[in-house]
Amino acid sequence: MSRAFALLLAPAVVTMAACTVQSGTTTTSPGASATEAAPKAGGTLTVAAGADLLTLDPSKGSANTMALIGSAVYDTLMTVPKIGDQPQPNLAKSLVESADQLSWEMTLPTGVKFSDGTPFDAEAVKFNLDRNRAAGSTAAALLSSVDSVEVKDDITVVIKVKKPFSNLPYAFAYDGSGTAGYVASPTALKQYGDDYTAHAAGVGPYKLQSWSPGSPVELVRNPDYWNKDKQAYLDKVVVKTIADPQSAYQALLAGDVDLMATTSSTLMKTAKANTQVGFVQGVGGDQDSIILNVTRPPFDDQRVRQAVSKALNRQEIADLTTEGLGRPAVSLFPEGNPFHGAEADPQYDLAGAKELIKAYETETGKKASFTYTCNNARAASDVIVSQLKAAGFDVKLDALESSAWLAQFFGKKYASICWTMAGFLTPDLLPYRFLHSGGDLNTGGFKDASFDEKAEAARVAKTPEEQKKLWNEADAVLTSELPWVWTTSAPIGFIWSKRVHSIDLDEPARLRYSVPSFLNAWVSG
């Protein structure tokens, strides 16, 4: 999950006191582009995913495959249809902020049922929100501003916040890996416990037909889908795990796969030139980085983290590995992002990197030695390791399959690891989760009181200008402390067979994550 870059969050519907977000404001609707025939129902779509689905439990899932399938099974309470749009009601009919900015009232539709036949109501939403904000939940950081959730009546939920948080509606929209907007059947969660994923029940346009570890995930159209203004065209969706992007592309050419996303610049260039397939490059602000585990040597020493940044010739990395599609990345907010400021990581300075490494080794008596863990599909790994070695680091590359690489990240079992910061709807979401001391995705152990203070203050700030100022100050902490060292931008490409049609593929502003949405897709032939 391309993945949308951060919005500046200027809309009055979100930031002003007693604001109201009402339904019925969707700017586009599913269907064919002006150059296509009308969509038709039926058929099966096969989608390639880079990693296995591990869970459909909204309080446990965060990886891209969860988002790909979760958005179909659950839908979301709020939605941001495409880049530049503001949060709009989706499953929730409205979300109204109180005059004192300390509570939000959410109104729900009537008569909606989960796919297991149980009622979707205020009690179900409360159950999920309470569960999702509990300690240990992957959605807890997104909901950290919530103080309590109350049921007013069957269709009304009151969400009380600890402090004003004008960007809360974004937390209930789909943000790449965020699951706070998913509502699962409380009955199924209670009944099946750890086995819930095989019996997942939501209110989305598709229902889970089958799931088991290591097997393709199968979804079927939900005939009782609540939103009668939208149509799920496909009879069935099959999601296959194909970790290697070249293998996925060959499967697509052979007709075994219909749709895939890729970050491989070489593959994007190949697909773009192939008239037998469809291709579009998404729009967004994804950036590749190296996360440094600051809880262990050598990266518990700021000098070593600075040396990593100075050892990297980012332009060379982009030139050698992105086929001209990438560019250097130096801060949390890239150029073109509304939050972009003057902050920047230390730039390429080979002599300076060598001096810092020498000082560290002389003072501590330890070698600047570590393992660089990365997905084996990343073309930049060899170049990065070569540059680090040229600066004097004793570094070993551990190139892993996607599932093993993700296990190292979530298990906090790394000294340094490659990662992509997905483009985000607001820095209050993904960056907060990755970098705040209480963030559920902060596996590198970064804890900085000044950063936390700035990030928390930005959540309370009432104007876009205040938010930008505070987030720039927070970014200045990052470029000084360097828990993450940015490398290059990461373009996302989407490839599909000519039998696939979708408004999402016609409008790149809808493709904001490395997750190929199939919710508006239909197939011909």
N, C-alpha and C positions, 0 to 999 in steps of 0.2 A: 503497500500500500504504500496522467501522473498524479502524485500525492500533493494536495493543494498547499501552496505556501500560505504563510500567516496573513490573516486579514487584520486590518487596523482597527476593526470593531468600532466604527463610527456611528452605526445606525441608531436613531432615536428609539427604535423599537426595542433595543436591547439595553441602552445605556441610561435612559432617562428614568427618573423615579416613576413608580406606578405604571411602568411600561407594559404593553400588551403585545403578545405575538399571537395572531389569529390564523386560523386555517384558511385555505382557499386562495393562497397567494403564489402557488407554484408557477414559475416563469416558463417552464417547458413541460411537455407531457410525452410519455412514451409513444413511439411510432416511427414511421419511416421518414427519411430525409426527403427533400423536395424532388430528388432525382431518382427515388426508389418507388417500387410498387408498394401497395399497402401491406402492412404486416399480416401474417397469417398464423394461426395457432397450430400447434402440433410439433412433432419431431423431438429428437434428442440432441442435446448439445454436450460435447465432451470438452472439458476444460483441463488444462495442465496446470498443476500447482507445484511449487518448488519444494514443499515440505509436507509431511503427513499432518493430517488433522489429529491433534492430541486430545482436544476437549471442545465441547460445545457449551460448557458451563460458563455463563457470563462472568462469574466471579473468579474464574481460573484462566480464562483464555485471553491472549493478547497478540499472538503471532498472526501473520497475514492469512494463512489458511483458515483460521478461525473467523477472520473478518469476511473472507470470501463466502464462506458457507453460512456464517452467523447472520449476515445481513439478509440473506434469502430466507432463512428459517424464522428469524425474529422480526425483521423490519426494525425501525428505530422510532423512538418517541418524537424526535425532531429530525429535521433533514436540512442539509445544505446542498441543493441540487448540483451546483457547479461553482467553479471559482468566481468569486466576486459576489455571490449571493449571500444573504444573511440567513441565520437560522430560521427555519419555517416549521410550523406544526406539521406533523406527519401522522403518527399514530395518536399522539396527544392532539386534541382539537385546539387547545390554546394553552399558553403559559404566560401568566400575568405576574409581574413583580409588584410588590406592595409599595406604598408611598414612602415608607421608612427604609426600603431596600433590604429588609431582614427576612422576607419570606416570599415564596413564589407559589401561586395557585395553579395547578395543572388540571385541566378538564379533559376527561376521556370520553370516547364514543360509547354508545350503549349497544348491547346485543352481540358483542364480539366474544368469540370463544377461541381458546387454544386448540391446537390440532388434536389434542387428546380429549376434547369435548368439554373441558372445564372452563369456567367463566374467566374472562379477562376483565378485571375491575380494579377499583382503587386498592383493595386489599392485596391483590396480586402485585401491583406496582410497588406498594409499600414493602411487601415481603422482599422483592428483588432489590430495591434501593437500600434497605437495611442490610441485606446480605452482601451487596456489592460494596458498601462502604465500611464493612467490618475489617478488622485487622487481618492482614494476609490476603485480602482480595486484590486481584489485579486491577480492579476499578476503584480501589480505595483512594488513590491519589487524586483521581478526577473528581471525587466526591468529598474531598477533605474539607471543603467549605461548609458542608451540610451538617447542621446541628441535630435536626430531628426530622422525621417524616410522619405526618399524621393523615388519617383518613377522615375527610369531612363528610362524605357520603359515598354512595356506590361509584360515582363517576368523578369524584373530586379528591385530589391529593394536595396537601399543603406541605411544602418543603421549606423548613426554616433553616436559615444560614447563620453561621457564627458572626460573619462580617459581610457587608455588601459584596456581591460578586456578580457584576453585570454580565459576565461572559458564561454564566452557568448554562444557558440554552445550548451552547456549543458542546457541552459534555454529553448531552443526550442525542447528539447527531453522530454520524459515523465519522470517526477521525482516524482512519487507518487501522489502528489496533485497539482503539478504545471500545469498551463493551458496556459502558454505563447506560447507553440508550437501548439495550436489549432487555426484553422482559420475557422470562421463561416461566413455564407452568409451575407454580409452587407445588402442585400435587405431584408432578413428575419428579421434581427435585427431591422432595421428601421421600417419595416411594422408592426411587432407584439409587439415590446416594451416589457413590463412586461410579456406578454403572449408568449414570444419567445420560451420557453422550449417546449411547446406543438407543435411547428412548427420548431424545430431545423433543420438546414440544414448544412451539412458539405460535405467533399469529401472522407470520410472514407469507409472501406469495408462493413459497414452496415448503413442502413437508419433507422431513427426513424419512427416506425409505429404508436405507441400510447404512450401517457403519460398523467397521471392525478394524482393529489395528492392522496396518499394512495392506488393506484392501481399498479399492476405489470407493468414494462416498457417492451414494445415489440419492437424488432428490426427485420428488414428483410435484407437479403443480397442485397447489392447495385450492380445491374447488370452493372453499368457504372463505377465501381471502377477503378481509374486511373492506379494503379500498376498492369500491366498485368503479372509481374513476380511472383506475389503472388496471391493465391486464397483464398477467403472466402468460406469455405466449407458448412457452415450451411445455411439452408433456413431461419431459424428464431432463435432468442434468446429471452428468457423471463427472466427478472430479478425480482425476488420476494424479498420483504423485510421480513426477519425473524431475529429479533433482538437477540433472545436467541440462542446461538450456539448449545445447546443440541437439541432444537426444529428443528433447521436446519438439524442437523445430522439425527434425526429421520425421517424427511421428505425425506432425501436422501436415507435412508434405505427402505422407503416405495415406492420409485420410483417417488416421487413428485418433487424432486430436483436432478440435475445431478452433480453439482459442487459447492464447497464452500471453503472458507478459514477460518481459526480459529486461535486465539491466546490462546485458552484453552489448557493447557498442559495435563489435564486429558482427554480431548476429543482426542487430538493427540495420546496419549498412547493407548486409546481404538481403534481408527481407525487403528493404525499401526498393532494391533494384529488381526484385522478383515480381513480375506482373501476375504470377499465378496465385499470389496471396495478397491479403490486405494488410496495410501497415499504417500506423500513426504513432507519432511521438507525443507522449502526454505533456501536459503543462504543469509545472510545479517547482518546488524548491528542495528536492532531495539533495543531500550532501553526504559524501563518504567521509569517514573519520577513523581514527584509532582511539579506542577507549583505553585509558591507562588505569590499572588497578592501583589506586593510591594507598591501599591498606598494606602493601607489601613492597619490599625492595625489588628493583631499584626505584620504583615510581612513587615511593613515599617521600622522595627528595625532589623538590621543585626544580633543581638544576637539571636533573635527568629529563624531566618532562619538557623543559625548555630546549634541551639538546635534541630531543626527538623532533620538535617543531623546526628547529634550525637546520636539521639534517635533511629535511624534505624539500626537494626541488619540485614544487607542485606543478609548475608549468610543464616540466619534463614528464611527470606522471601523466598529465592530461594528454600531452602530445603522443606519448608512446602507447597509451592504453584506451583512449576513448574515441579514436577515429575522428577527432575534431569536434565531437559532440559535447565534451566536458570542458571545464575550466577550473582554475584554482579555487579552493574554498578556504576561507581564513577566519570565519566567525559564524556564530549561530544564525545570523540573519544575512543571507546573500544579497547581492545587488538586485534591485527590483522588488525586494521584500519591503513592505511598508515600515517595518521595524529596523531596517538597515541603518547602521551608524558607522562611526569611524573606528570602532574596535577591530583589532586584527591580531591573530596569533603571530609570534615571532617568525619573521620570514627567513628564507633560505640563507644560511650563513655557515658554510662548512667549517671554516676556521673557528667560528664562535662555538659551534657544536663540539668540536674537538677539545676546545679549552674547558668547556663545562664538564665533559666526560672525564678529562684528566683530573680536574679539581675534585670531582666526586670520588674517583678511584684513589687518589692520593690521600684524601681526608678520611675515607671510610675503610680503606684497605680491601674493598670489595670490587669485583669486576662489574662493569655495567652490562650485565648479562640477563637475557630474558628470552622468552618464547613469544613469537607473534602468531596468534591463532586467527585463522581466517577460513572462510568458505572457499572450497577449492575451485569455485567458478569465477572467482574474482581475478580479473586479468592484471590488476595493479600490484598484486602481492609480491611478485618477484622484483619488480622495480623498487618498491618501497623497502624491501629487505636489503637490496643492493645498496640503496642510498644510506640506510642506517649503518650498514657495515662500513661504508666508506667514511663515515664520521667516527668510527671506532667502537661502535656497539658490538658486543658479542651476542648476536641474535640468531635464533633458529626459527624457521617457518614451520608451523604445524597446520597444513592444509587439510581441512576436514570436509566430509559430506555435510550437507545443510543441516540435517537433524542432529548430528554430533556437534557441529559448530554452535547451533542454538542451545544445545544442552550445556555446553561450556559457558555460554553467556548467562543463561538463567541460573545455572548452578554456581556462578561466581568463581569458576575454576580456571581463571586465566590471569596472566600478568598483563597482557595487552591483547586486544581483539579488534578486528575490523568490524565496522558497523555503519549503517546508513541512518542518518536522522531523516526520517520521512518529512516531506513538506507537511505543514500543519495548519489547521484552521486558525489557531491562536496559540501563542507560546504558553498560555495557561494550561494547555493539555499535554502534548507529547514532551516538550522540553521540561516542563514541570515534573513529569513522571520520571524522566531520565536523570535529572540534575538536582532536584530538591533533595535534601537529606532524608525526607520521608517518602520519596518517590518509589513506587513498586518496581520500576525498571532501573533504578540506580544500583546496578550490580557492581560498579567500579568503586563503590564506597566513598564517593565524594561527599564531604560535609563541610560547608562553609557558612558561617552565621550571616555574613554580609550578603552572600548570594540569596540565602533563604529569605532574609529581610526584604530585599529588593523584589524578589519574585512574589512574595506574599503581599507586599504593598501594591504591586501592579494589579493584583486581583481585586483590590478595593478601590483603585483609582477610578474616578468618574469620567474622565475624558480620554480620548485617544492620545492626546499630547502627553498627558501624565503617564499613561501606560507605556508609551514609547520611551520616554525619559528613563523610567524605572527599569525597563527591560534592557535598555542600552547600558545602564549602570551594572545590571546583573551580568550582561555579556562581557563587560570590562573585567569583572571578577574571573570569568571563564578564560579569557585570553591571557590573564596573568597567572592563574593557578593551573590552567591546562589539564583538567581531568579528561578532556577530549582534545585531540589534536586533529584539526580539520585537514583534509587532503584535497579532494576534488568534488565538483558537482557530479551528480549521478543521474543522467537522463534515463527515462523509462520508455520502453517501446511496447506496443501492443500489436500482435500478429494474429491474423485469423484467416480461415479458409473462406473462399468466395461464396460459400453457402450460408455464411453468417451475416446477419444484418442487425444493426443496432444504432439508435440515436446516440448512444454513448461513444461509439466509434466515429460518428460523424462530427461530434463536438468534443474536441480534446479537453476543453475546460471541465468536462465531467470526469476525466481520467486522472484523478489526482493522487492515486496510490499505485503501487505495483500489484494491484489486485484487479484482474480483468472482470469487471462487473458483467453479469449476464442477466440482470433483472429486466432489462429492456430489450433483450435479444430475441430474434426469431430466426428460423432457418428455412431455406428453400431447397428443393431438390431432394 
